[in-house]
Amino acid sequence: MSTPRPPHRGYPTWVGRGTARGEHGAVGSVQLVVVMPLLMGFFLAGMQAALYYYGRTAAISIAQTGATAAAADGGSVAHCRQAAAELQARIGDALTDVTITCQRSGTKATSTVTGLTLSVFPGWRSEVVQQAEAPVEEVT
């Protein structure tokens, strides 16, 4: 009869016990199947938030440009629409279905931009509405 070998130095006695041959990677595979969809979901949600923020920033920039053009000395609602449309064309597809509304009174010019942001998820479109005001310039 042979005597059992003592455990290898530095390793606890339980190392190597209880796992059948070929099952060493099974636990990692199960964890990967559970964790990967969660990670992908968080990644896509982050991308969706970034696209919403990008569209919102584009909308406020377009609205500010329009309000500034309308508020300038000699500016009008037509100048507001033209300046806002030019900036929208330069920005590109950050917003779709864009509506630009301009108003000018004796004291202030207002521009409102409404549009839909880009989306990672099919069928989900977020609406963005941004408004900017500027005091009308008066020559004194």
RAZINOR-V415398 format. One line per field, one symbol per residue. psi: psi as a letter, one per 30 degrees, with the letter a starting at -180 (. if undefined). A space follows every 10 residues. Layout:
psi->???
This chain:
psi->klkkkllkkf klffkflfkl kggefeeeee eeeeeeeeee eeeeeeeeee eeeeeeeeee eeeeeeeeee flkglleeee eeeeeeeeee ebgeklhkkk kkkkafflkk kkkklkllke kkfjkkkkkk kkkkkkkkk.
